[in-house]
Amino acid sequence: MKNLFIAFILALFVTGESAALEVAGVSLVQTVTVNGQQMKLHGYGIRKKFFVKVYIGSLYATKRFASASEALKDNGDKLIRMNFLHSKVEKEKIIEAFSEGLANNSPELIGSPEVKKFLSLFTADFSKGDVVDLLLAADGSVAASHNGRSLGTVPSSRLARGVFAIYMGDKPADESLKKGMLGS
């Protein structure tokens, strides 16, 4: 009877641990709680640049989206999580990538005060193992954090839509990443 109890406890422990999904050696959680709301992993993909795996991009949301256009129209909270895989990504490259993504999908935002403030949040390089979160909140703000430390918040629904379009727009940073984040 004691062995059966231990087996049951171990089964519960293993089941609890299986809630995380391992991708490229990184454990992705299935749910996150943001602003008191539980958000589920919608999908994930690996951002590649010239065949180099840069980061795992994950989309968390409170509901499922059938398409990128549906996701872009949604005004609810969404979280984009980047788990960095590459040994070092310099801050200038991050800023350049965000700028390029905004120019490709929301050119009207380039040079705006909110984009300048957003880009100024990124003051450090990212290294393998780092986690960067971009919360696109229902209130229209964009909050960024690096390894759990807040980088800042920019209140702008235009910016929130623009940042999300980098991943879900007509000209995404990485088409396979977009498909993966949609769970396709």
FISEDO-482359 format. One record per residue (C-alpha): residue in three letters; x, y, z. Coordinates in pm, whole numbers, plus 50000, padded with zeros to 5 digits. Example, Ala and Ser with C-alpha at 12.3 -4.5 7.8 and 13.67 -1.06 7.14 Angstrom:
<rs>
> ALA | 51230 | 49550 | 50780
> SER | 51367 | 49894 | 50714
</rs>
This chain:
<rs>
> MET | 50000 | 50000 | 50000
> LYS | 50288 | 50235 | 50086
> ASN | 50447 | 50172 | 49742
> LEU | 50115 | 50246 | 49572
> PHE | 50090 | 50578 | 49761
> ILE | 50448 | 50672 | 49663
> ALA | 50376 | 50583 | 49300
> PHE | 50062 | 50800 | 49310
> ILE | 50256 | 51097 | 49454
> LEU | 50529 | 51053 | 49191
> ALA | 50266 | 51040 | 48916
> LEU | 50117 | 51367 | 49042
> PHE | 50462 | 51525 | 49055
> VAL | 50553 | 51412 | 48704
> THR | 50214 | 51526 | 48570
> GLY | 50267 | 51869 | 48726
> GLU | 50610 | 51891 | 48571
> SER | 50479 | 51795 | 48228
> ALA | 50284 | 52120 | 48223
> ALA | 50604 | 52274 | 48086
> LEU | 50700 | 52214 | 47725
> GLU | 51066 | 52175 | 47632
> VAL | 51180 | 52346 | 47312
> ALA | 51547 | 52371 | 47212
> GLY | 51647 | 52294 | 47571
> VAL | 51421 | 52567 | 47714
> SER | 51122 | 52493 | 47933
> LEU | 50814 | 52688 | 47819
> VAL | 50533 | 52716 | 48073
> GLN | 50181 | 52646 | 47951
> THR | 50021 | 52931 | 48145
> VAL | 50124 | 53266 | 48289
> THR | 49928 | 53501 | 48511
> VAL | 49935 | 53866 | 48412
> ASN | 49728 | 54139 | 48574
> GLY | 49537 | 53871 | 48762
> GLN | 49439 | 53696 | 48437
> GLN | 49556 | 53352 | 48336
> MET | 49699 | 53345 | 47985
> LYS | 49763 | 53024 | 47797
> LEU | 50043 | 52942 | 47559
> HIS | 49894 | 52997 | 47216
> GLY | 50199 | 52888 | 47021
> TYR | 50574 | 52928 | 46979
> GLY | 50842 | 52931 | 46716
> ILE | 51213 | 52986 | 46682
> ARG | 51332 | 53319 | 46543
> LYS | 51617 | 53256 | 46305
> LYS | 51845 | 53502 | 46134
> PHE | 52076 | 53363 | 45868
> PHE | 52025 | 53010 | 46003
> VAL | 52120 | 53121 | 46356
> LYS | 51865 | 53041 | 46626
> VAL | 51819 | 53373 | 46804
> TYR | 51526 | 53313 | 47041
> ILE | 51209 | 53116 | 47102
> GLY | 50912 | 53347 | 47060
> SER | 50598 | 53247 | 47249
> LEU | 50253 | 53403 | 47240
> TYR | 50033 | 53388 | 47549
> ALA | 49673 | 53508 | 47536
> THR | 49344 | 53472 | 47717
> LYS | 49178 | 53322 | 47409
> ARG | 49263 | 53128 | 47095
> PHE | 49298 | 53300 | 46760
> ALA | 49211 | 53131 | 46432
> SER | 49427 | 53371 | 46228
> ALA | 49679 | 53653 | 46249
> SER | 49414 | 53906 | 46144
> GLU | 49188 | 53791 | 46428
> ALA | 49479 | 53821 | 46673
> LEU | 49563 | 54171 | 46547
> LYS | 49202 | 54286 | 46596
> ASP | 49184 | 54153 | 46952
> ASN | 49207 | 54418 | 47225
> GLY | 49274 | 54176 | 47512
> ASP | 49599 | 54123 | 47700
> LYS | 49871 | 53938 | 47510
> LEU | 50222 | 53846 | 47615
> ILE | 50511 | 53786 | 47379
> ARG | 50795 | 53603 | 47552
> MET | 51140 | 53573 | 47400
> ASN | 51370 | 53305 | 47544
> PHE | 51712 | 53382 | 47400
> LEU | 51912 | 53094 | 47253
> HIS | 52206 | 53280 | 47095
> SER | 52516 | 53349 | 47303
> LYS | 52483 | 53727 | 47271
> VAL | 52250 | 53965 | 47091
> GLU | 52372 | 54323 | 47116
> LYS | 52121 | 54590 | 47215
> GLU | 52183 | 54772 | 46885
> LYS | 52069 | 54461 | 46695
> ILE | 51755 | 54435 | 46910
> ILE | 51671 | 54802 | 46850
> GLU | 51742 | 54760 | 46479
> ALA | 51516 | 54452 | 46459
> PHE | 51227 | 54630 | 46636
> SER | 51275 | 54938 | 46415
> GLU | 51276 | 54726 | 46099
> GLY | 50966 | 54532 | 46208
> LEU | 50779 | 54855 | 46285
> ALA | 50887 | 55009 | 45951
> ASN | 50766 | 54700 | 45763
> ASN | 50428 | 54676 | 45935
> SER | 50347 | 55018 | 46086
> PRO | 50550 | 55279 | 45895
> GLU | 50332 | 55561 | 46027
> LEU | 50484 | 55504 | 46372
> ILE | 50848 | 55551 | 46274
> GLY | 50999 | 55850 | 46450
> SER | 50701 | 55890 | 46684
> PRO | 50761 | 55972 | 47051
> GLU | 50615 | 55638 | 47165
> VAL | 50846 | 55438 | 46937
> LYS | 51147 | 55639 | 47054
> LYS | 51051 | 55573 | 47416
> PHE | 50993 | 55200 | 47346
> LEU | 51330 | 55159 | 47174
> SER | 51503 | 55347 | 47457
> LEU | 51390 | 55076 | 47702
> PHE | 51647 | 54835 | 47560
> THR | 51977 | 54938 | 47718
> ALA | 52150 | 54602 | 47759
> ASP | 52257 | 54311 | 47543
> PHE | 52065 | 53984 | 47564
> SER | 52243 | 53656 | 47626
> LYS | 52159 | 53289 | 47606
> GLY | 51909 | 53207 | 47882
> ASP | 51768 | 53560 | 47905
> VAL | 51390 | 53605 | 47901
> VAL | 51234 | 53921 | 47759
> ASP | 50860 | 53977 | 47798
> LEU | 50650 | 54224 | 47603
> LEU | 50307 | 54270 | 47757
> LEU | 50060 | 54420 | 47514
> ALA | 49794 | 54517 | 47765
> ALA | 49423 | 54565 | 47708
> ASP | 49464 | 54926 | 47828
> GLY | 49680 | 54994 | 47521
> SER | 50016 | 54999 | 47697
> VAL | 50334 | 54809 | 47616
> ALA | 50539 | 54689 | 47913
> ALA | 50881 | 54532 | 47869
> SER | 51083 | 54326 | 48115
> HIS | 51420 | 54153 | 48101
> ASN | 51468 | 53850 | 48327
> GLY | 51176 | 53966 | 48540
> ARG | 51308 | 54320 | 48585
> SER | 51081 | 54591 | 48447
> LEU | 51236 | 54796 | 48169
> GLY | 50940 | 55033 | 48152
> THR | 50593 | 55088 | 48012
> VAL | 50480 | 55299 | 47719
> PRO | 50111 | 55391 | 47714
> SER | 50012 | 55381 | 47346
> SER | 49756 | 55159 | 47180
> ARG | 49912 | 55249 | 46842
> LEU | 50246 | 55119 | 46966
> ALA | 50089 | 54802 | 47112
> ARG | 49929 | 54723 | 46773
> GLY | 50257 | 54807 | 46597
> VAL | 50468 | 54584 | 46820
> PHE | 50221 | 54297 | 46779
> ALA | 50227 | 54349 | 46400
> ILE | 50603 | 54283 | 46405
> TYR | 50508 | 53923 | 46484
> MET | 50159 | 53892 | 46328
> GLY | 50157 | 54153 | 46049
> ASP | 50171 | 54107 | 45673
> LYS | 50551 | 54139 | 45683
> PRO | 50648 | 53957 | 46004
> ALA | 51005 | 53941 | 46127
> ASP | 50996 | 53565 | 46059
> GLU | 50711 | 53387 | 45877
> SER | 50774 | 53052 | 46046
> LEU | 50782 | 53223 | 46387
> LYS | 50444 | 53384 | 46307
> LYS | 50294 | 53046 | 46213
> GLY | 50437 | 52884 | 46525
> MET | 50307 | 53157 | 46754
> LEU | 49962 | 53109 | 46600
> GLY | 49986 | 52740 | 46685
> SER | 49988 | 52642 | 46317
</rs>
